[in-house]
Amino acid sequence: MPRSNAARKAKKTFSLSRQSVMYLESLRKEKRSKSVSSVLEDIIRQQQQAKEMERIAASVTRYYDSLTAEEIAEDRAWGDFAATQFPSED
């Protein structure tokens, strides 16, 4: 069964310092990964996720920073109302 385009890998060659290679090898052993390539894939994926979370956080901050005092008061009122809609924990 052929692989989908998303699952295909591109073969690349990189030059890394000995320290970087040693670090990647130690991560490979620690995580019991099949290859250093899979360790690099994990590092890249983590970086992508971190960048995406930063982008989302900045977007949320921009949104709330753009609200007027009136909009903030309205949001607060809706939040207070919503809190009264949960059953009490008594």
All heavy atoms as an XYZ file, in Angstrom:
725
protein
N       0.853     -1.177      0.000
C       0.000      0.000      0.000
C       0.901      1.243      0.000
O       1.751      1.394      0.874
C      -0.893     -0.039      1.239
C      -1.714      1.209      1.434
S      -2.729      1.073      2.907
C      -4.312      0.951      2.152
N       0.755      2.152     -0.966
C       1.623      3.329     -1.026
C       1.308      4.309      0.090
O       0.184      4.428      0.566
C       1.307      3.944     -2.395
C       0.004      3.361     -2.816
C      -0.167      2.072     -2.083
N       2.353      5.014      0.522
C       2.202      6.033      1.550
C       1.508      7.261      0.985
O       1.649      7.577     -0.185
C       3.561      6.499      2.056
C       4.295      5.514      2.888
C       5.536      6.200      3.382
N       6.373      5.300      4.137
C       7.502      5.659      4.678
N       7.945      6.882      4.535
N       8.216      4.806      5.369
N       0.785      7.983      1.851
C       0.191      9.244      1.419
C       1.292     10.293      1.318
O       2.379     10.132      1.873
C      -0.879      9.697      2.413
O      -0.270     10.072      3.626
N       1.008     11.382      0.610
C       2.002     12.445      0.469
C       2.442     12.995      1.820
O       3.596     13.351      1.998
C       1.447     13.581     -0.397
C       1.417     13.202     -1.863
O       2.137     12.304     -2.291
N       0.585     13.884     -2.628
N       1.514     13.087      2.791
C       1.843     13.631      4.102
C       2.819     12.738      4.853
O       3.597     13.211      5.664
C       0.572     13.834      4.918
N       2.783     11.439      4.596
C       3.634     10.499      5.312
C       5.015     10.344      4.671
O       5.903      9.775      5.274
C       2.949      9.146      5.413
N       5.189     10.838      3.465
C       6.482     10.722      2.790
C       7.510     11.599      3.476
O       7.210     12.668      3.972
C       6.354     11.108      1.322
C       5.582     10.080      0.549
C       5.636     10.353     -0.923
N       4.848      9.339     -1.607
C       4.176      9.555     -2.696
N       4.204     10.745     -3.267
N       3.474      8.598     -3.245
N       8.718     11.133      3.460
C       9.808     11.865      4.100
C      10.752     12.391      3.020
O      10.916     11.779      1.984
C      10.588     10.940      5.037
C       9.734     10.256      6.070
C       9.884     10.894      7.376
C       9.014     10.157      8.373
N       9.199     10.599      9.684
N      11.354     13.526      3.298
C      12.367     14.086      2.403
C      13.727     13.805      3.025
O      13.950     14.088      4.192
C      12.159     15.584      2.241
N      14.600     13.248      2.257
C      15.932     12.940      2.757
C      16.803     14.182      2.634
O      16.918     14.773      1.563
C      16.536     11.785      1.978
C      17.832     11.305      2.556
C      18.228      9.976      1.973
C      19.523      9.514      2.568
N      19.360      8.406      3.481
N      17.382     14.609      3.765
C      18.250     15.787      3.807
C      19.519     15.429      4.550
O      19.532     14.538      5.400
C      17.563     16.949      4.543
C      16.334     17.467      3.844
C      16.736     18.209      2.600
C      15.532     18.735      1.862
N      15.900     19.392      0.637
N      20.575     16.159      4.270
C      21.838     15.976      4.960
C      22.160     17.272      5.685
O      22.072     18.354      5.108
C      22.966     15.651      3.958
O      22.598     14.476      3.236
C      24.281     15.433      4.660
N      22.515     17.149      6.969
C      22.855     18.308      7.783
C      24.189     18.074      8.461
O      24.535     16.947      8.804
C      21.792     18.533      8.876
C      20.435     18.831      8.326
C      19.509     17.827      8.138
C      20.090     20.129      7.977
C      18.255     18.103      7.624
C      18.838     20.406      7.462
C      17.915     19.393      7.284
N      24.909     19.160      8.672
C      26.151     19.087      9.428
C      25.881     19.650     10.815
O      25.405     20.776     10.958
C      27.247     19.916      8.746
O      27.528     19.370      7.476
N      26.175     18.848     11.816
C      25.939     19.244     13.198
C      27.229     19.110     13.997
O      28.083     18.285     13.675
C      24.863     18.356     13.830
C      23.499     18.350     13.158
C      22.623     17.257     13.767
C      22.837     19.705     13.310
N      27.315     19.891     15.048
C      28.485     19.768     15.921
C      28.452     18.414     16.613
O      27.393     17.774     16.718
C      28.476     20.884     16.978
O      27.405     20.680     17.882
N      29.605     17.974     17.089
C      29.668     16.695     17.799
C      28.776     16.717     19.037
O      28.123     15.731     19.355
C      31.100     16.387     18.209
C      32.000     16.027     17.051
C      33.409     15.713     17.557
N      34.345     15.674     16.467
C      34.747     14.557     15.878
N      34.269     13.403     16.276
N      35.610     14.592     14.889
N      28.742     17.875     19.711
C      27.914     17.994     20.909
C      26.432     17.813     20.563
O      25.700     17.166     21.310
C      28.115     19.357     21.597
C      29.477     19.546     22.206
C      30.502     20.080     21.195
O      30.234     20.246     20.006
N      31.706     20.342     21.691
N      26.006     18.390     19.448
C      24.614     18.244     19.026
C      24.291     16.799     18.705
O      23.232     16.281     19.092
C      24.324     19.118     17.807
O      24.425     20.473     18.138
N      25.184     16.129     18.013
C      24.980     14.725     17.666
C      24.931     13.875     18.934
O      24.056     13.009     19.079
C      26.077     14.224     16.702
C      25.984     12.716     16.494
C      25.996     14.963     15.376
N      25.835     14.138     19.859
C      25.834     13.391     21.122
C      24.529     13.620     21.885
O      23.956     12.683     22.452
C      27.047     13.778     21.973
C      28.358     13.237     21.422
S      29.870     13.864     22.232
C      29.471     13.825     23.945
N      24.062     14.855     21.882
C      22.812     15.172     22.562
C      21.645     14.432     21.916
O      20.821     13.823     22.603
C      22.574     16.682     22.533
C      21.262     17.086     23.146
C      21.047     16.986     24.510
C      20.221     17.554     22.347
C      19.834     17.349     25.071
C      19.002     17.919     22.896
C      18.820     17.812     24.264
O      17.617     18.164     24.814
N      21.579     14.463     20.593
C      20.502     13.762     19.883
C      20.557     12.257     20.142
O      19.519     11.616     20.339
C      20.567     14.054     18.385
C      20.215     15.482     17.974
C      20.538     15.696     16.503
C      18.754     15.779     18.266
N      21.744     11.720     20.151
C      21.899     10.283     20.435
C      21.452      9.969     21.861
O      20.804      8.946     22.095
C      23.349      9.837     20.227
C      23.731      9.587     18.799
C      23.000      8.390     18.187
O      22.480      7.509     18.919
O      22.939      8.330     16.950
N      21.780     10.838     22.803
C      21.359     10.580     24.186
C      19.837     10.655     24.301
O      19.228      9.859     25.015
C      22.034     11.544     25.162
O      21.538     12.854     25.012
N      19.212     11.593     23.593
C      17.749     11.659     23.581
C      17.155     10.407     22.937
O      16.141      9.884     23.416
C      17.271     12.896     22.818
C      17.386     14.241     23.512
C      16.898     15.354     22.572
C      16.597     14.263     24.806
N      17.773      9.949     21.875
C      17.288      8.742     21.192
C      17.302      7.562     22.156
O      16.310      6.827     22.272
C      18.134      8.422     19.968
C      17.601      7.221     19.171
C      18.585      6.744     18.124
N      19.821      6.247     18.695
C      19.967      5.056     19.297
N      18.935      4.243     19.429
N      21.121      4.675     19.784
N      18.400      7.407     22.897
C      18.497      6.299     23.852
C      17.501      6.479     24.993
O      16.830      5.526     25.394
C      19.917      6.211     24.400
C      20.909      5.701     23.383
C      22.312      5.702     23.929
C      23.303      5.294     22.858
N      24.691      5.415     23.319
N      17.404      7.693     25.502
C      16.503      7.985     26.616
C      15.046      7.690     26.249
O      14.303      7.121     27.041
C      16.653      9.461     27.005
C      15.737      9.942     28.093
C      15.892     11.434     28.313
O      17.053     11.897     28.412
O      14.864     12.124     28.382
N      14.665      8.084     25.040
C      13.276      7.899     24.598
C      13.059      6.560     23.910
O      11.957      6.263     23.469
C      12.879      9.036     23.659
C      12.885     10.381     24.356
C      12.539     11.494     23.406
C      12.679     12.816     24.111
N      11.550     13.677     23.941
N      14.158      5.810     23.783
C      14.107      4.513     23.099
C      13.513      4.642     21.695
O      12.685      3.830     21.264
C      13.343      3.499     23.931
C      14.032      3.201     25.240
C      13.336      2.119     26.005
N      14.134      1.803     27.187
C      13.617      1.553     28.368
N      12.317      1.560     28.532
N      14.398      1.271     29.374
N      13.922      5.702     21.016
C      13.462      5.951     19.651
C      14.234      5.080     18.680
O      15.361      4.671     18.947
C      13.667      7.423     19.283
O      12.865      8.246     20.080
N      13.619      4.845     17.542
C      14.264      4.022     16.515
C      15.443      4.737     15.879
O      16.404      4.117     15.476
C      13.256      3.670     15.422
C      12.145      2.777     15.859
C      11.226      2.507     14.678
C       9.986      1.766     15.107
N       9.055      1.564     13.991
N      15.313      6.084     15.761
C      16.347      6.809     15.029
C      16.492      8.231     15.540
O      15.606      8.760     16.215
C      15.984      6.857     13.537
O      14.811      7.639     13.374
N      17.608      8.826     15.194
C      17.840     10.233     15.510
C      16.855     11.088     14.713
O      16.391     12.121     15.194
C      19.309     10.633     15.216
C      19.515     12.126     15.344
C      20.251      9.890     16.153
N      16.503     10.643     13.518
C      15.529     11.382     12.704
C      14.203     11.529     13.435
O      13.579     12.595     13.409
C      15.299     10.683     11.367
O      16.451     10.760     10.571
N      13.770     10.477     14.104
C      12.501     10.566     14.841
C      12.628     11.525     16.020
O      11.671     12.229     16.353
C      12.035      9.184     15.304
O      12.928      8.632     16.237
N      13.806     11.592     16.632
C      14.046     12.547     17.718
C      13.970     13.971     17.164
O      13.333     14.844     17.757
C      15.411     12.295     18.394
C      15.752     13.389     19.380
C      15.413     10.930     19.082
N      14.602     14.201     16.023
C      14.548     15.518     15.396
C      13.119     15.884     15.022
O      12.699     17.033     15.204
C      15.444     15.556     14.155
C      16.925     15.701     14.415
C      17.721     15.469     13.130
C      17.242     17.059     14.997
N      12.360     14.937     14.504
C      10.950     15.171     14.172
C      10.189     15.635     15.420
O       9.393     16.567     15.358
C      10.293     13.903     13.617
C      10.719     13.528     12.231
C       9.907     14.228     11.150
O       8.892     14.879     11.442
O      10.326     14.107      9.984
N      10.442     14.964     16.555
C       9.772     15.339     17.806
C      10.145     16.751     18.243
O       9.287     17.522     18.663
C      10.113     14.354     18.922
C       9.442     13.006     18.754
O       8.473     12.909     17.970
O       9.896     12.045     19.415
N      11.426     17.091     18.134
C      11.887     18.427     18.516
C      11.228     19.481     17.633
O      10.741     20.508     18.124
C      13.431     18.514     18.444
C      14.054     17.645     19.536
C      13.896     19.967     18.558
C      15.552     17.461     19.408
N      11.175     19.230     16.351
C      10.559     20.172     15.405
C       9.070     20.308     15.703
O       8.535     21.419     15.743
C      10.807     19.731     13.949
C      12.293     19.884     13.617
C       9.936     20.526     12.981
C      12.720     19.212     12.333
N       8.391     19.196     15.936
C       6.960     19.230     16.242
C       6.697     20.031     17.526
O       5.772     20.840     17.579
C       6.423     17.806     16.389
C       4.920     17.712     16.420
C       4.403     16.271     16.427
N       5.013     15.411     15.422
C       5.939     14.465     15.659
N       6.351     14.230     16.879
N       6.438     13.749     14.680
N       7.523     19.841     18.539
C       7.381     20.589     19.794
C       7.575     22.085     19.555
O       6.834     22.913     20.104
C       8.372     20.089     20.841
C       8.051     18.713     21.376
C       9.188     18.137     22.207
O      10.189     18.784     22.469
N       9.029     16.883     22.621
N       8.560     22.424     18.744
C       8.804     23.842     18.422
C       7.621     24.439     17.673
O       7.201     25.567     17.945
C      10.071     23.991     17.589
C      11.344     23.991     18.383
C      11.415     25.196     19.295
O      11.403     25.040     20.509
N      11.481     26.379     18.765
N       7.076     23.680     16.728
C       5.911     24.158     15.979
C       4.727     24.383     16.908
O       4.026     25.390     16.803
C       5.541     23.157     14.880
C       6.504     23.134     13.721
C       6.206     22.016     12.733
O       5.787     20.911     13.122
N       6.432     22.290     11.456
N       4.496     23.450     17.823
C       3.389     23.589     18.769
C       3.594     24.790     19.681
O       2.652     25.530     19.959
C       3.225     22.311     19.594
C       2.682     21.155     18.798
C       2.699     19.842     19.573
O       3.359     19.710     20.600
N       1.973     18.858     19.061
N       4.832     24.993     20.134
C       5.125     26.138     21.003
C       4.877     27.446     20.260
O       4.282     28.388     20.814
C       6.574     26.065     21.505
N       5.302     27.527     19.011
C       5.080     28.729     18.204
C       3.592     28.971     17.989
O       3.126     30.111     18.044
C       5.784     28.626     16.847
C       7.271     28.789     16.923
C       7.610     30.223     17.214
C       9.109     30.429     17.145
N       9.484     31.744     17.608
N       2.845     27.911     17.737
C       1.403     28.041     17.534
C       0.723     28.526     18.821
O      -0.164     29.378     18.768
C       0.806     26.715     17.065
C      -0.681     26.760     16.799
C      -1.103     27.682     15.662
O      -0.248     28.232     14.944
O      -2.323     27.870     15.502
N       1.155     28.004     19.956
C       0.592     28.455     21.233
C       0.921     29.934     21.475
O       0.075     30.694     21.956
C       1.111     27.605     22.388
C       0.593     26.174     22.361
S      -1.205     26.047     22.411
C      -1.554     26.666     24.038
N       2.130     30.357     21.130
C       2.510     31.774     21.244
C       1.627     32.636     20.348
O       1.173     33.699     20.749
C       3.973     31.978     20.856
C       4.972     31.476     21.862
C       6.404     31.590     21.366
O       6.661     32.349     20.395
O       7.280     30.917     21.940
N       1.383     32.161     19.129
C       0.545     32.904     18.192
C      -0.877     33.044     18.724
O      -1.467     34.125     18.687
C       0.527     32.208     16.824
C      -0.189     32.992     15.734
C      -0.453     32.152     14.490
N      -1.392     31.076     14.717
C      -2.717     31.250     14.864
N      -3.249     32.456     14.828
N      -3.516     30.205     15.057
N      -1.410     31.955     19.260
C      -2.765     31.983     19.806
C      -2.832     32.917     21.014
O      -3.760     33.729     21.131
C      -3.228     30.559     20.169
C      -3.437     29.739     18.896
C      -4.493     30.586     21.020
C      -3.618     28.247     19.126
N      -1.854     32.820     21.904
C      -1.835     33.681     23.091
C      -1.759     35.150     22.693
O      -2.454     35.995     23.277
C      -0.663     33.305     23.996
N      -0.939     35.471     21.698
C      -0.831     36.856     21.238
C      -2.150     37.326     20.636
O      -2.566     38.477     20.849
C       0.302     36.986     20.215
N      -2.814     36.442     19.919
C      -4.103     36.783     19.316
C      -5.148     37.062     20.394
O      -5.913     38.036     20.295
C      -4.558     35.640     18.407
O      -5.807     35.911     17.844
N      -5.197     36.229     21.418
C      -6.139     36.421     22.518
C      -5.833     37.727     23.247
O      -6.747     38.505     23.565
C      -6.112     35.212     23.483
C      -6.882     35.497     24.765
C      -6.653     33.965     22.793
N      -4.553     37.992     23.485
C      -4.149     39.233     24.159
C      -4.575     40.449     23.344
O      -5.121     41.411     23.895
C      -2.624     39.250     24.392
O      -2.278     38.142     25.240
C      -2.164     40.543     25.020
N      -4.336     40.400     22.020
C      -4.750     41.514     21.160
C      -6.251     41.736     21.243
O      -6.716     42.873     21.309
C      -4.335     41.263     19.707
C      -2.926     41.634     19.387
C      -2.650     41.658     17.881
N      -3.068     40.443     17.195
C      -2.340     39.336     17.105
N      -1.158     39.288     17.661
N      -2.792     38.291     16.451
N      -7.015     40.635     21.252
C      -8.470     40.752     21.326
C      -8.879     41.452     22.622
O      -9.640     42.429     22.595
C      -9.134     39.378     21.236
C     -10.600     39.429     21.592
C     -11.523     39.943     20.696
C     -11.044     39.006     22.839
C     -12.878     40.034     21.028
C     -12.387     39.086     23.174
C     -13.300     39.596     22.272
O     -14.617     39.679     22.606
N      -8.391     40.964     23.752
C      -8.808     41.551     25.024
C      -8.284     42.968     25.205
O      -8.952     43.804     25.813
C      -8.429     40.639     26.193
C      -9.384     39.483     26.321
C      -9.014     38.190     25.941
C     -10.683     39.682     26.764
C      -9.911     37.142     26.025
C     -11.587     38.628     26.853
C     -11.194     37.370     26.486
O     -12.097     36.332     26.566
N      -7.106     43.239     24.679
C      -6.576     44.605     24.747
C      -7.397     45.572     23.907
O      -7.388     46.778     24.159
C      -5.110     44.650     24.298
C      -4.162     44.069     25.326
O      -4.596     43.806     26.476
O      -2.977     43.866     24.975
N      -8.107     45.055     22.908
C      -8.881     45.921     22.014
C     -10.280     46.240     22.560
O     -10.967     47.099     22.016
C      -9.014     45.271     20.634
O      -9.937     44.189     20.682
N     -10.694     45.548     23.622
C     -12.032     45.769     24.160
C     -12.151     47.133     24.846
O     -11.217     47.591     25.502
C     -12.390     44.673     25.175
C     -12.545     43.262     24.629
C     -12.854     42.296     25.769
C     -13.625     43.184     23.564
N     -13.325     47.735     24.700
C     -13.613     48.991     25.396
C     -14.013     48.650     26.829
O     -14.323     47.496     27.158
C     -14.772     49.741     24.717
O     -15.963     48.932     24.845
C     -14.471     50.023     23.245
N     -14.040     49.660     27.686
C     -14.450     49.466     29.077
C     -15.876     48.904     29.128
O     -16.189     48.051     29.966
C     -14.350     50.772     29.841
N     -16.720     49.376     28.222
C     -18.101     48.888     28.168
C     -18.158     47.401     27.813
O     -18.919     46.632     28.416
C     -18.885     49.703     27.139
C     -20.356     49.363     27.065
C     -21.073     50.230     26.044
O     -21.205     51.448     26.278
O     -21.481     49.665     25.008
N     -17.357     46.997     26.837
C     -17.329     45.589     26.434
C     -16.783     44.708     27.560
O     -17.268     43.593     27.778
C     -16.492     45.420     25.167
C     -17.138     46.023     23.932
C     -16.198     46.082     22.746
O     -14.992     46.366     22.922
O     -16.678     45.845     21.621
N     -15.792     45.206     28.278
C     -15.223     44.455     29.408
C     -16.288     44.272     30.490
O     -16.455     43.175     31.033
C     -13.977     45.166     29.973
C     -12.839     45.097     28.953
C     -13.541     44.541     31.297
C     -11.646     45.971     29.285
N     -17.033     45.337     30.786
C     -18.092     45.257     31.795
C     -19.171     44.261     31.364
O     -19.668     43.477     32.184
C     -18.690     46.639     32.041
N     -19.513     44.275     30.082
C     -20.521     43.341     29.579
C     -20.033     41.898     29.695
O     -20.770     41.010     30.132
C     -20.873     43.663     28.124
C     -21.971     42.793     27.563
C     -22.336     43.137     26.119
O     -21.917     44.204     25.627
O     -23.027     42.318     25.503
N     -18.773     41.652     29.315
C     -18.199     40.308     29.444
C     -18.199     39.860     30.898
O     -18.498     38.701     31.213
C     -16.764     40.271     28.903
C     -16.689     40.074     27.403
O     -17.751     39.935     26.763
O     -15.559     40.070     26.873
N     -17.831     40.764     31.789
C     -17.799     40.450     33.213
C     -19.208     40.091     33.700
O     -19.388     39.123     34.442
C     -17.242     41.616     34.016
C     -17.054     41.271     35.488
C     -16.250     42.314     36.231
N     -14.839     42.220     35.811
C     -14.157     43.240     35.284
N     -14.698     44.422     35.130
N     -12.895     43.075     34.937
N     -20.224     40.853     33.260
C     -21.603     40.577     33.652
C     -22.048     39.208     33.144
O     -22.691     38.447     33.877
C     -22.532     41.674     33.128
N     -21.697     38.884     31.911
C     -22.042     37.565     31.378
C     -21.334     36.466     32.169
O     -21.916     35.408     32.437
C     -21.686     37.461     29.899
C     -22.743     38.006     28.998
C     -22.667     39.123     28.226
C     -24.046     37.448     28.771
N     -23.840     39.307     27.539
C     -24.713     38.289     27.860
C     -24.717     36.331     29.251
C     -26.002     38.049     27.412
C     -26.010     36.093     28.799
C     -26.636     36.947     27.900
N     -20.091     36.696     32.529
C     -19.345     35.715     33.324
C     -19.982     35.507     34.685
O     -20.114     34.361     35.161
N     -20.387     36.603     35.334
C     -21.050     36.504     36.636
C     -22.356     35.731     36.503
O     -22.685     34.887     37.341
C     -21.308     37.892     37.221
C     -20.026     38.614     37.617
O     -18.971     37.934     37.748
O     -20.070     39.849     37.798
N     -23.124     36.032     35.458
C     -24.378     35.319     35.217
C     -24.114     33.829     35.012
O     -24.790     32.981     35.600
C     -25.103     35.905     34.002
C     -26.252     35.057     33.542
C     -27.437     35.024     34.254
C     -26.133     34.264     32.408
C     -28.503     34.220     33.839
C     -27.182     33.462     31.985
C     -28.373     33.441     32.706
N     -23.140     33.513     34.163
C     -22.837     32.108     33.862
C     -22.459     31.349     35.131
O     -22.844     30.189     35.311
C     -21.724     32.016     32.830
N     -21.728     32.008     36.027
C     -21.307     31.351     37.266
C     -22.497     30.985     38.140
O     -22.429     30.020     38.917
C     -20.339     32.252     38.023
N     -23.599     31.699     38.017
C     -24.787     31.395     38.829
C     -25.574     30.221     38.253
O     -26.488     29.723     38.901
C     -25.728     32.612     38.923
O     -26.266     32.901     37.624
C     -25.014     33.824     39.490
N     -25.223     29.774     37.071
C     -25.982     28.712     36.406
C     -25.480     27.306     36.742
O     -26.089     26.322     36.334
C     -25.967     28.922     34.886
C     -26.532     30.259     34.456
C     -27.933     30.491     35.001
O     -28.846     29.706     34.742
N     -28.105     31.547     35.773
N     -24.397     27.226     37.486
C     -23.865     25.917     37.897
C     -24.496     25.513     39.225
O     -24.727     26.364     40.097
C     -22.343     25.964     38.048
C     -21.625     26.187     36.756
C     -21.079     27.417     36.440
C     -21.472     25.141     35.851
C     -20.411     27.623     35.246
C     -20.801     25.334     34.644
C     -20.269     26.571     34.355
N     -24.761     24.217     39.410
C     -25.305     23.780     40.704
C     -24.287     24.037     41.815
O     -23.079     23.968     41.584
C     -25.545     22.286     40.519
C     -25.031     21.910     39.183
C     -24.575     23.140     38.478
N     -24.773     24.346     42.987
C     -23.845     24.603     44.104
C     -23.183     23.315     44.534
O     -23.716     22.215     44.343
C     -24.576     25.247     45.281
O     -25.403     24.286     45.890
N     -22.017     23.420     45.121
C     -21.247     22.244     45.535
C     -21.490     21.909     47.000
O     -20.726     21.164     47.593
C     -19.767     22.491     45.274
C     -19.439     22.630     43.802
C     -17.958     22.836     43.541
O     -17.169     22.809     44.508
O     -17.596     23.019     42.379
N     -22.528     22.462     47.602
C     -22.836     22.187     49.017
C     -23.299     20.788     49.233
O     -23.831     20.090     48.539
C     -23.892     23.166     49.543
C     -23.359     24.592     49.548
O     -22.131     24.768     49.513
O     -24.193     25.520     49.565
